[in-house]
Amino acid sequence: MSWARHTLGDRPLFVWAPDDRNRSYPAVYVLHAHMRSAESWFNVTPFEASYPERIEALRPEAVVVLVDGWTESGGGQWIGEHAAYLCDDVVPFVDREYPTNGLRALQGKSSGGYGAIVNALARPDLFAAVAAHAPDALFEVTMTNGFAAAARELRDRHGGSLDAFWSTFEGLGSHADALLVELTAAARAFGDGTLPFDEVGRIRADVFERWLAHDSVRLVGRHPEAVRGLRGVWLDAGRRDEYFLDLGVTALRDALVAAGLPEEHLRFELVDGGHGGVTPRYPLSLAWLVEQLEL
């Protein structure tokens, strides 16, 4: 079948399922990155197939679900109300409408990869495997990388005020705009919306500690039973990731192994390229996830 579009909770939801409905299948839930939406997967780069087109060509023995997590700041890191939507609304809907067998995996990149990891840890009753491409991790290294540039941008263009930035925001006109949107989304997801640095970029420890409590590396250590129960974890990143998520994913790998994930259940690789370099690997990890759920 081709992709079916549903509306669930005022959000679009896209589902692909095999034609043969005489058997049941595992389900893979795909979480998009920050400043993307479920509909973004269908945007076609010239001369390149979209991921939904690649899934149709792959024809996996699985139900594949593109979940939407768009917010006014580009996304909610797939935690809080967005995790509740995924687990309490989307999963039951898919199980009710499609021939699923109760085995599920999560797949995502960047903040979607972060969401895949943290929801697999939080809900081992729902998710048995995960593929995370360049997931947000090791916040003290990767998140802090942009604090000085953001402080400078706020000083020079917005009077030091994040509210002033949003009062005039009309779209992404520069890399600095994207950085401030990214930090806003993180601040709203991991705290009360307050940025964790002062006017000269120094870390505000009281605020940043709340962010660190959500770091996927640290969360792994708090969910050892969930880690040991995973059938498979795929991790990768580009060696020249602009957000240094190659370092983050390496720390995440080490934390998973330390928490008891059997090494035979782990697929880890650093590949050539930057943050966008792992995008062509989605079909590879999808096929791998389906294999892990069939074991």
Residue frames as qw, qx, qy, qz and C-alpha x, y, z in Angstrom:
[[0.000, 0.888, 0.459, 0.000, 0.00, 0.00, 0.00],
 [0.309, 0.566, -0.087, 0.759, 1.04, 3.64, -0.29],
 [0.169, -0.012, -0.553, 0.816, 1.19, 5.97, 2.69],
 [0.263, -0.702, -0.628, -0.207, -2.04, 6.58, 4.57],
 [0.085, 0.315, -0.258, 0.909, -2.58, 9.97, 6.17],
 [0.405, -0.627, -0.663, 0.054, -4.52, 10.24, 9.40],
 [0.067, -0.629, 0.187, -0.751, -5.26, 13.11, 11.76],
 [0.690, -0.410, -0.565, 0.193, -4.77, 12.31, 15.42],
 [0.448, -0.651, -0.264, 0.553, -4.90, 14.95, 18.13],
 [0.236, 0.946, 0.047, -0.216, -4.94, 17.68, 15.47],
 [0.203, -0.654, 0.625, 0.375, -1.65, 16.38, 14.11],
 [0.759, 0.425, -0.378, -0.318, -0.91, 14.56, 10.86],
 [0.610, -0.361, 0.705, -0.027, 0.12, 10.92, 11.17],
 [0.619, 0.503, -0.471, -0.377, 1.45, 8.89, 8.25],
 [0.701, -0.244, 0.658, -0.126, 1.45, 5.10, 8.18],
 [0.538, 0.427, -0.634, -0.355, 2.84, 2.57, 5.71],
 [0.692, -0.200, 0.643, -0.259, 1.93, -1.11, 6.05],
 [0.110, -0.163, 0.897, 0.396, 2.52, -4.23, 3.95],
 [0.528, 0.011, -0.409, -0.744, -0.26, -5.28, 1.61],
 [0.564, -0.138, -0.812, -0.056, -0.70, -8.71, 3.17],
 [0.402, -0.462, 0.283, -0.738, -3.08, -8.24, 6.09],
 [0.892, -0.171, -0.357, -0.217, -3.32, -11.96, 6.86],
 [0.747, -0.149, -0.410, 0.502, -0.44, -11.73, 9.32],
 [0.295, -0.948, -0.095, 0.073, 0.78, -9.25, 11.90],
 [0.624, 0.521, -0.153, 0.562, 3.94, -7.13, 11.85],
 [0.482, -0.431, -0.277, 0.711, 6.27, -5.23, 14.14],
 [0.146, 0.940, 0.263, 0.159, 5.92, -1.44, 14.10],
 [0.567, -0.057, -0.060, 0.820, 8.65, 1.18, 13.75],
 [0.044, -0.938, -0.324, 0.110, 7.88, 4.71, 14.91],
 [0.578, 0.294, 0.078, 0.757, 9.94, 7.42, 13.21],
 [0.253, -0.855, -0.270, 0.362, 10.60, 10.67, 15.10],
 [0.504, 0.730, 0.081, 0.455, 11.70, 13.69, 13.08],
 [0.530, -0.031, -0.245, 0.811, 14.41, 16.16, 14.03],
 [0.087, -0.671, -0.321, 0.662, 13.98, 19.65, 15.44],
 [0.219, 0.563, -0.175, -0.777, 12.51, 22.21, 13.02],
 [0.207, 0.027, -0.848, -0.486, 10.94, 19.39, 11.03],
 [0.659, 0.026, 0.330, -0.675, 7.48, 17.81, 11.04],
 [0.669, 0.112, 0.735, -0.004, 5.91, 14.56, 9.90],
 [0.614, 0.750, 0.214, -0.120, 5.06, 16.24, 6.61],
 [0.003, -0.842, 0.469, 0.268, 8.71, 17.23, 6.12],
 [0.594, -0.193, 0.756, 0.198, 9.61, 13.65, 5.27],
 [0.623, 0.546, 0.551, 0.097, 7.75, 14.06, 1.99],
 [0.164, 0.923, -0.173, -0.304, 9.70, 17.13, 0.89],
 [0.908, 0.216, 0.220, 0.283, 11.81, 15.95, -2.02],
 [0.251, -0.702, 0.385, 0.545, 15.35, 17.16, -2.67],
 [0.642, 0.630, -0.247, -0.360, 15.97, 17.34, -6.45],
 [0.617, 0.444, -0.647, -0.056, 17.22, 14.03, -7.85],
 [0.056, 0.211, -0.881, 0.421, 16.89, 12.32, -4.46],
 [0.512, -0.413, -0.697, -0.284, 14.17, 10.00, -3.22],
 [0.421, -0.589, 0.254, -0.642, 12.41, 11.02, -0.01],
 [0.149, -0.245, 0.900, -0.328, 12.55, 8.72, 2.99],
 [0.699, 0.213, 0.457, -0.508, 8.90, 7.67, 2.51],
 [0.729, 0.538, -0.298, -0.299, 9.77, 6.75, -1.10],
 [0.241, 0.485, -0.831, 0.127, 12.75, 4.75, 0.11],
 [0.447, -0.081, 0.762, -0.462, 10.53, 2.92, 2.60],
 [0.793, 0.382, 0.141, -0.453, 8.09, 2.04, -0.17],
 [0.595, 0.572, -0.554, -0.112, 10.98, 0.72, -2.27],
 [0.013, -0.387, 0.867, -0.312, 12.36, -1.25, 0.69],
 [0.747, -0.215, -0.380, -0.501, 8.94, -2.69, 1.50],
 [0.013, 0.331, -0.829, 0.450, 9.87, -3.80, 5.03],
 [0.511, -0.351, -0.774, -0.126, 7.94, -6.51, 6.80],
 [0.252, -0.340, -0.537, 0.729, 6.77, -3.89, 9.28],
 [0.012, 0.895, 0.421, 0.144, 4.29, -1.12, 9.86],
 [0.467, 0.027, -0.091, 0.879, 6.16, 2.21, 9.66],
 [0.140, -0.870, -0.472, 0.034, 4.73, 5.30, 11.35],
 [0.351, 0.336, -0.054, 0.872, 5.83, 8.92, 10.84],
 [0.333, -0.709, -0.549, 0.291, 4.92, 10.80, 14.02],
 [0.181, 0.736, 0.093, 0.645, 4.52, 14.58, 14.21],
 [0.558, -0.535, -0.398, 0.494, 6.08, 16.63, 17.00],
 [0.278, 0.482, 0.119, 0.822, 6.07, 20.17, 15.60],
 [0.275, -0.741, -0.453, 0.413, 5.72, 23.11, 18.01],
 [0.188, 0.976, 0.098, 0.054, 5.96, 26.89, 17.62],
 [0.224, -0.830, 0.488, 0.150, 9.63, 26.62, 18.59],
 [0.450, 0.537, -0.670, -0.246, 10.29, 23.77, 16.18],
 [0.738, -0.032, -0.674, -0.023, 9.77, 20.79, 18.47],
 [0.588, -0.673, 0.172, -0.414, 9.55, 19.57, 22.04],
 [0.007, 0.542, -0.828, 0.145, 12.44, 17.07, 22.18],
 [0.681, -0.066, -0.670, -0.287, 9.85, 14.23, 22.24],
 [0.270, -0.117, -0.791, 0.535, 9.47, 14.41, 26.02],
 [0.222, 0.200, 0.399, -0.867, 6.61, 15.55, 28.25],
 [0.630, 0.421, 0.317, -0.571, 3.37, 16.00, 26.34],
 [0.533, 0.548, -0.509, -0.395, 5.03, 14.85, 23.12],
 [0.085, 0.221, -0.967, 0.099, 6.09, 11.56, 24.69],
 [0.424, 0.227, 0.694, -0.536, 2.56, 11.17, 26.06],
 [0.625, 0.510, -0.091, -0.584, 1.14, 11.75, 22.58],
 [0.388, 0.434, -0.787, -0.204, 3.44, 9.11, 21.11],
 [0.069, 0.106, -0.963, 0.238, 2.87, 6.49, 23.80],
 [0.275, 0.299, 0.717, -0.567, -0.74, 7.11, 24.84],
 [0.540, 0.581, 0.131, -0.595, -2.31, 8.23, 21.57],
 [0.447, 0.575, -0.552, -0.405, -0.28, 7.14, 18.55],
 [0.022, 0.248, -0.969, 0.014, 0.71, 3.62, 19.63],
 [0.421, 0.268, 0.775, -0.388, -2.85, 2.56, 20.63],
 [0.560, 0.606, 0.007, -0.565, -4.24, 4.06, 17.40],
 [0.355, 0.517, -0.716, -0.307, -1.78, 2.16, 15.22],
 [0.120, -0.090, 0.975, -0.162, -2.37, -1.08, 17.11],
 [0.490, 0.404, 0.577, -0.514, -6.10, -0.64, 16.64],
 [0.559, 0.679, -0.024, -0.475, -6.03, 0.26, 12.94],
 [0.499, 0.611, -0.595, -0.152, -3.16, -1.88, 11.62],
 [0.968, -0.111, -0.218, -0.054, -2.04, -5.52, 11.92],
 [0.086, 0.715, -0.592, 0.363, 0.69, -5.07, 14.52],
 [0.807, -0.101, -0.578, 0.059, 2.13, -7.84, 16.69],
 [0.619, -0.779, -0.102, 0.010, 3.09, -5.84, 19.79],
 [0.725, -0.226, 0.116, 0.640, 6.79, -5.55, 18.95],
 [0.204, 0.964, 0.149, 0.080, 7.88, -1.94, 18.41],
 [0.655, -0.106, 0.020, 0.748, 10.98, 0.10, 17.70],
 [0.028, 0.946, 0.129, -0.295, 11.85, 3.78, 17.54],
 [0.664, 0.207, 0.245, 0.675, 13.96, 5.54, 14.92],
 [0.035, 0.982, 0.177, -0.049, 15.10, 9.16, 14.75],
 [0.634, 0.318, -0.066, 0.702, 17.87, 11.63, 14.05],
 [0.108, 0.416, -0.204, 0.880, 19.23, 14.50, 16.16],
 [0.386, -0.172, 0.459, -0.782, 16.45, 15.52, 18.57],
 [0.859, 0.038, -0.210, -0.466, 14.39, 12.70, 17.02],
 [0.680, 0.208, -0.668, 0.220, 17.23, 10.32, 17.86],
 [0.036, -0.239, 0.616, -0.750, 17.22, 11.73, 21.39],
 [0.671, -0.084, 0.136, -0.724, 13.49, 11.12, 21.57],
 [0.836, 0.127, -0.499, -0.189, 13.96, 7.57, 20.33],
 [0.444, 0.211, -0.735, 0.467, 16.50, 6.81, 23.05],
 [0.161, -0.165, 0.547, -0.805, 14.69, 8.42, 25.98],
 [0.746, -0.038, -0.008, -0.665, 11.29, 6.97, 25.12],
 [0.784, 0.128, -0.607, -0.028, 12.80, 3.50, 24.74],
 [0.274, 0.180, -0.715, 0.617, 14.33, 3.93, 28.21],
 [0.346, -0.097, 0.373, -0.855, 11.15, 5.31, 29.77],
 [0.797, 0.127, 0.152, -0.571, 8.76, 2.82, 28.17],
 [0.016, -0.339, 0.925, 0.172, 10.39, -0.61, 27.86],
 [0.494, 0.286, 0.760, -0.311, 6.88, -2.03, 27.99],
 [0.574, 0.718, 0.169, -0.356, 6.26, -0.45, 24.58],
 [0.505, 0.789, -0.340, -0.084, 9.58, -0.31, 22.73],
 [0.939, -0.227, 0.215, 0.141, 12.09, -3.12, 22.26],
 [0.700, 0.066, 0.261, 0.661, 14.69, -1.60, 19.93],
 [0.038, 0.937, 0.095, -0.335, 15.95, 1.81, 18.86],
 [0.661, 0.292, 0.213, 0.658, 17.96, 3.46, 16.08],
 [0.153, -0.930, -0.126, 0.311, 19.36, 6.90, 16.88],
 [0.648, 0.448, 0.129, 0.602, 21.28, 8.83, 14.24],
 [0.273, 0.336, -0.179, 0.884, 23.39, 11.63, 15.76],
 [0.419, -0.727, -0.533, -0.107, 21.16, 11.87, 18.84],
 [0.133, -0.801, 0.231, -0.535, 21.40, 14.76, 21.29],
 [0.885, -0.345, -0.251, 0.185, 23.70, 13.54, 24.05],
 [0.652, -0.160, -0.163, 0.723, 26.49, 14.67, 26.38],
 [0.042, 0.930, 0.329, 0.160, 24.91, 18.07, 26.91],
 [0.440, -0.806, 0.090, 0.385, 27.89, 19.54, 28.78],
 [0.448, -0.228, 0.535, 0.679, 29.88, 19.24, 25.55],
 [0.241, 0.371, 0.698, 0.563, 27.33, 19.49, 22.74],
 [0.066, -0.860, -0.500, -0.071, 24.72, 21.91, 24.08],
 [0.365, -0.790, -0.023, 0.492, 27.21, 24.34, 25.59],
 [0.562, 0.064, 0.433, 0.702, 28.97, 24.65, 22.25],
 [0.156, 0.616, 0.458, 0.622, 26.49, 27.32, 21.13],
 [0.336, -0.776, -0.441, 0.301, 26.11, 29.34, 24.33],
 [0.345, -0.457, 0.090, 0.815, 28.76, 31.99, 23.61],
 [0.102, 0.164, 0.574, 0.796, 27.52, 32.60, 20.06],
 [0.203, -0.677, -0.672, -0.222, 23.93, 32.86, 21.31],
 [0.363, -0.709, -0.295, 0.527, 24.89, 35.33, 24.05],
 [0.259, -0.250, 0.295, 0.885, 26.68, 37.49, 21.49],
 [0.018, -0.374, -0.679, -0.632, 23.72, 37.38, 19.09],
 [0.278, -0.756, -0.590, 0.058, 21.27, 38.35, 21.82],
 [0.360, -0.597, -0.099, 0.710, 23.51, 41.24, 22.89],
 [0.212, -0.189, 0.408, 0.868, 24.12, 42.64, 19.41],
 [0.151, -0.212, -0.645, -0.718, 20.69, 42.25, 17.82],
 [0.476, -0.535, -0.623, -0.315, 18.08, 41.80, 20.55],
 [0.253, -0.701, 0.229, -0.626, 19.16, 43.86, 23.54],
 [0.012, 0.302, -0.871, 0.387, 20.12, 40.73, 25.45],
 [0.587, 0.064, 0.482, -0.647, 16.52, 39.51, 25.47],
 [0.157, 0.076, 0.950, 0.260, 15.23, 36.19, 24.15],
 [0.273, 0.656, 0.626, -0.320, 11.70, 37.62, 24.31],
 [0.186, 0.745, -0.163, -0.620, 12.83, 40.45, 22.03],
 [0.073, -0.255, 0.846, 0.462, 14.15, 37.89, 19.55],
 [0.172, 0.359, 0.916, 0.060, 10.80, 36.12, 19.41],
 [0.208, 0.718, 0.382, -0.544, 8.83, 39.36, 19.19],
 [0.293, 0.712, -0.309, -0.558, 10.46, 40.13, 15.83],
 [0.372, -0.189, 0.873, 0.251, 11.00, 36.57, 14.61],
 [0.657, 0.479, -0.009, -0.582, 9.69, 35.99, 11.08],
 [0.951, 0.304, -0.058, -0.001, 11.69, 32.96, 10.02],
 [0.789, -0.363, 0.235, 0.437, 15.19, 31.60, 9.85],
 [0.392, 0.917, -0.072, -0.002, 17.23, 34.38, 8.30],
 [0.217, 0.731, -0.614, 0.206, 20.60, 33.25, 9.58],
 [0.642, 0.029, -0.730, 0.232, 22.48, 30.51, 11.38],
 [0.034, 0.128, -0.560, 0.818, 22.18, 32.63, 14.52],
 [0.625, -0.120, -0.028, -0.771, 18.39, 32.60, 14.22],
 [0.819, -0.011, -0.547, -0.172, 18.45, 28.81, 14.00],
 [0.424, 0.126, -0.704, 0.556, 20.70, 28.61, 17.06],
 [0.236, -0.128, 0.401, -0.876, 18.34, 30.75, 19.14],
 [0.771, -0.069, -0.224, -0.592, 15.33, 28.70, 18.04],
 [0.733, 0.066, -0.669, 0.106, 17.15, 25.48, 18.94],
 [0.237, 0.103, -0.654, 0.711, 18.11, 26.79, 22.38],
 [0.479, -0.147, 0.134, -0.855, 14.57, 28.06, 22.98],
 [0.823, -0.058, -0.427, -0.369, 13.12, 24.64, 22.23],
 [0.613, 0.056, -0.692, 0.377, 15.60, 23.00, 24.59],
 [0.014, -0.168, 0.477, -0.862, 14.93, 25.56, 27.31],
 [0.641, -0.133, -0.015, -0.756, 11.18, 24.96, 27.10],
 [0.846, -0.009, -0.506, -0.169, 11.54, 21.17, 27.03],
 [0.669, 0.031, -0.592, 0.448, 14.19, 20.81, 29.75],
 [0.235, -0.203, -0.481, 0.820, 13.17, 23.67, 32.04],
 [0.118, 0.726, 0.531, -0.420, 10.91, 26.69, 32.34],
 [0.476, 0.812, 0.249, 0.229, 12.15, 28.43, 29.20],
 [0.243, -0.924, 0.246, 0.165, 15.09, 30.17, 30.88],
 [0.706, 0.580, -0.365, 0.179, 18.38, 30.00, 28.99],
 [0.858, -0.453, -0.093, 0.222, 21.17, 28.34, 31.01],
 [0.619, 0.063, -0.017, 0.783, 23.77, 31.06, 30.45],
 [0.123, -0.781, -0.262, 0.554, 24.19, 34.72, 31.33],
 [0.377, 0.898, 0.048, -0.224, 24.82, 37.77, 29.15],
 [0.095, 0.759, -0.613, -0.200, 28.46, 36.81, 28.53],
 [0.754, 0.258, -0.562, -0.220, 27.79, 33.11, 27.93],
 [0.011, -0.331, 0.845, -0.419, 28.73, 31.80, 31.37],
 [0.473, -0.265, -0.817, -0.198, 26.77, 28.74, 32.42],
 [0.487, -0.418, 0.259, -0.722, 24.07, 29.29, 35.02],
 [0.134, 0.178, -0.966, 0.129, 24.59, 26.09, 36.98],
 [0.392, 0.174, 0.674, -0.602, 21.16, 26.08, 38.64],
 [0.675, 0.466, -0.008, -0.572, 19.42, 26.17, 35.26],
 [0.483, 0.486, -0.688, -0.240, 21.80, 23.92, 33.38],
 [0.183, -0.171, 0.926, -0.284, 21.53, 21.19, 36.03],
 [0.651, 0.327, 0.452, -0.515, 17.87, 20.84, 35.04],
 [0.635, 0.583, -0.370, -0.347, 18.97, 20.34, 31.43],
 [0.163, 0.460, -0.871, 0.051, 21.60, 17.79, 32.44],
 [0.520, -0.016, 0.734, -0.437, 18.93, 15.74, 34.22],
 [0.778, 0.475, 0.208, -0.356, 17.47, 15.08, 30.75],
 [0.181, 0.648, -0.681, -0.288, 20.79, 14.19, 29.09],
 [0.923, 0.124, -0.250, -0.267, 20.42, 10.82, 27.37],
 [0.510, 0.379, -0.693, 0.341, 23.86, 9.75, 28.64],
 [0.159, -0.251, 0.652, -0.698, 22.78, 10.31, 32.23],
 [0.767, -0.028, 0.074, -0.636, 19.33, 8.82, 31.69],
 [0.750, 0.230, -0.615, -0.084, 20.89, 5.54, 30.57],
 [0.261, 0.240, -0.782, 0.513, 22.45, 5.07, 33.99],
 [0.405, -0.061, 0.477, -0.777, 19.06, 5.53, 35.65],
 [0.839, 0.191, 0.051, -0.507, 17.34, 2.84, 33.54],
 [0.082, -0.461, 0.871, 0.152, 19.65, -0.21, 33.58],
 [0.534, 0.188, 0.808, -0.164, 16.81, -2.74, 33.41],
 [0.588, 0.722, 0.171, -0.324, 15.37, -1.06, 30.33],
 [0.191, 0.740, -0.587, -0.269, 18.82, -0.99, 28.73],
 [0.262, -0.267, 0.927, 0.033, 19.41, -4.69, 29.35],
 [0.570, 0.371, 0.688, -0.253, 16.01, -5.52, 27.90],
 [0.426, 0.701, -0.179, -0.543, 16.59, -3.85, 24.53],
 [0.901, 0.226, 0.356, 0.100, 16.81, -6.21, 21.57],
 [0.661, 0.276, 0.223, 0.661, 18.98, -3.81, 19.64],
 [0.087, -0.899, -0.076, 0.421, 20.43, -0.30, 19.63],
 [0.648, 0.449, 0.238, 0.567, 21.77, 1.31, 16.45],
 [0.219, -0.882, -0.030, 0.415, 23.93, 4.41, 16.99],
 [0.663, 0.246, 0.254, 0.660, 25.82, 6.44, 14.42],
 [0.014, -0.932, -0.084, 0.352, 26.98, 9.97, 13.64],
 [0.633, 0.706, -0.075, 0.307, 29.20, 11.82, 11.20],
 [0.736, -0.177, -0.194, 0.623, 32.81, 12.24, 12.24],
 [0.225, 0.111, 0.009, 0.968, 32.58, 15.96, 11.47],
 [0.176, -0.728, -0.657, -0.083, 29.17, 16.57, 13.03],
 [0.130, 0.591, -0.014, 0.796, 28.75, 20.33, 13.35],
 [0.568, -0.663, 0.017, -0.487, 27.12, 19.91, 16.76],
 [0.050, 0.498, -0.816, 0.290, 29.83, 17.50, 17.99],
 [0.843, -0.143, 0.182, -0.486, 27.24, 14.76, 18.31],
 [0.781, 0.306, -0.537, 0.089, 29.87, 12.25, 17.22],
 [0.144, 0.332, -0.703, 0.612, 31.35, 12.83, 20.66],
 [0.577, -0.171, 0.325, -0.730, 27.92, 12.62, 22.24],
 [0.910, 0.088, -0.214, -0.343, 27.00, 9.36, 20.55],
 [0.582, 0.321, -0.685, 0.299, 30.32, 7.83, 21.62],
 [0.142, -0.257, 0.633, -0.716, 29.61, 8.75, 25.24],
 [0.763, -0.029, 0.094, -0.639, 26.11, 7.32, 24.83],
 [0.816, 0.219, -0.530, -0.077, 27.52, 4.05, 23.50],
 [0.325, 0.291, -0.740, 0.512, 29.85, 3.78, 26.48],
 [0.409, -0.184, 0.452, -0.771, 27.01, 4.50, 28.91],
 [0.856, 0.052, -0.161, -0.489, 24.79, 1.81, 27.34],
 [0.723, 0.228, -0.636, 0.147, 27.51, -0.82, 27.56],
 [0.089, 0.274, -0.669, 0.685, 28.29, 0.18, 31.16],
 [0.584, -0.107, 0.279, -0.755, 24.57, -0.15, 32.00],
 [0.563, -0.066, 0.811, -0.144, 24.54, -3.73, 30.75],
 [0.728, 0.545, -0.045, -0.414, 23.55, -3.64, 27.09],
 [0.828, -0.080, 0.483, 0.273, 25.03, -6.78, 25.52],
 [0.089, -0.566, 0.437, 0.694, 27.56, -5.73, 22.90],
 [0.208, 0.139, 0.866, 0.433, 25.99, -8.10, 20.39],
 [0.131, 0.753, 0.640, -0.084, 22.82, -5.98, 20.65],
 [0.075, -0.836, 0.016, 0.543, 24.72, -2.79, 19.75],
 [0.654, 0.472, 0.326, 0.494, 25.45, -1.45, 16.27],
 [0.216, -0.879, -0.007, 0.426, 27.78, 1.56, 16.47],
 [0.672, 0.284, 0.312, 0.609, 29.54, 3.46, 13.72],
 [0.039, -0.778, 0.035, 0.626, 31.08, 6.84, 13.03],
 [0.667, 0.488, 0.467, 0.313, 30.85, 7.66, 9.33],
 [0.353, 0.027, 0.202, 0.913, 32.38, 10.25, 7.05],
 [0.062, -0.602, -0.464, -0.647, 30.56, 13.55, 6.88],
 [0.083, -0.208, 0.363, -0.905, 28.72, 16.01, 9.09],
 [0.407, 0.126, 0.621, -0.658, 25.31, 16.18, 10.71],
 [0.711, 0.393, -0.024, -0.583, 23.51, 15.57, 7.42],
 [0.272, 0.464, -0.812, -0.226, 25.78, 12.71, 6.45],
 [0.206, -0.012, 0.949, -0.238, 23.77, 10.08, 8.31],
 [0.587, 0.301, 0.149, -0.737, 20.49, 10.85, 6.55],
 [0.632, 0.319, -0.575, -0.410, 21.03, 8.23, 3.79],
 [0.171, 0.189, -0.938, 0.234, 21.44, 5.61, 6.52],
 [0.579, -0.043, 0.334, -0.743, 17.78, 5.68, 7.57],
 [0.862, 0.150, -0.284, -0.391, 16.81, 2.73, 5.33],
 [0.519, 0.306, -0.760, 0.243, 19.77, 0.73, 6.66],
 [0.093, -0.151, 0.722, -0.669, 18.78, 1.18, 10.28],
 [0.709, 0.037, 0.078, -0.700, 15.11, 0.54, 9.47],
 [0.810, 0.197, -0.523, -0.178, 15.94, -2.82, 7.92],
 [0.342, 0.252, -0.775, 0.468, 18.19, -3.62, 10.89],
 [0.380, -0.142, 0.484, -0.776, 15.47, -2.74, 13.41],
 [0.835, 0.067, -0.142, -0.527, 12.98, -5.02, 11.68],
 [0.676, 0.245, -0.686, 0.112, 15.55, -7.83, 11.86],
 [0.069, 0.229, -0.723, 0.648, 16.01, -7.30, 15.59],
 [0.579, -0.043, 0.309, -0.753, 12.29, -7.41, 16.20],
 [0.855, 0.171, -0.323, -0.368, 11.98, -10.65, 14.23],
 [0.309, 0.396, -0.829, 0.245, 14.68, -12.48, 16.20]]
